[in-house]
Amino acid sequence: MPSAQRLLFPLTFPLRLIPSVLHSQTLATLLNQVMKESLAEGELDFLDGRRVGIEIDDIGVRYCLGVSGGHIRGYGKDLPPDASVAGGLREFMLLAARREDADTLFFQRRLRMSGDTELGLYLKNFLDAFEPPARWAPLTRALDRMAGLRFPGH
């Protein structure tokens, strides 16, 4: 087990006991708030009826999200994703905090994509262009601070 995984294991073990559908639904609830305007403007319509998997492999957490009825929905393991993105927690934090762009992380093989790559590219392009609303500034600052944490072995 790499050193970062050994360090994170005690902190993330309880997360593994929670069913993945609850993880996905919780993330979907947050994203519905953060991306409210984008959803209303139809910017996520390319995800309608599709599912995207997010796997944070160093902590063993998986999400499955899609858009239905104009809202982001969380799904369990029973519905396979059409496209998936996998990587470590730090890589997703860097991406969310906009400290690294997706192209760099994919090129350096720190993030991996599988499944429907066209869908994955649409999502990547949306996220590259997405600007969180100003009211979410405290969340983006917190993400930036967390992205700055260094784990042994990284």
Secondary structure as GFF3:
##gff-version 3
##sequence-region A 1 154
A	DSSP	alpha_helix	3	17	.	.	.	ID=ss1
A	DSSP	alpha_helix	20	34	.	.	.	ID=ss2
A	DSSP	alpha_helix	36	40	.	.	.	ID=ss3
A	DSSP	three_ten_helix	45	47	.	.	.	ID=ss4
A	DSSP	beta_strand	51	56	.	.	.	ID=ss5
A	DSSP	beta_strand	61	68	.	.	.	ID=ss6
A	DSSP	beta_strand	71	74	.	.	.	ID=ss7
A	DSSP	beta_strand	83	87	.	.	.	ID=ss8
A	DSSP	alpha_helix	89	96	.	.	.	ID=ss9
A	DSSP	alpha_helix	102	107	.	.	.	ID=ss10
A	DSSP	beta_strand	111	115	.	.	.	ID=ss11
A	DSSP	alpha_helix	117	129	.	.	.	ID=ss12
A	DSSP	three_ten_helix	134	136	.	.	.	ID=ss13
A	DSSP	alpha_helix	137	147	.	.	.	ID=ss14
###
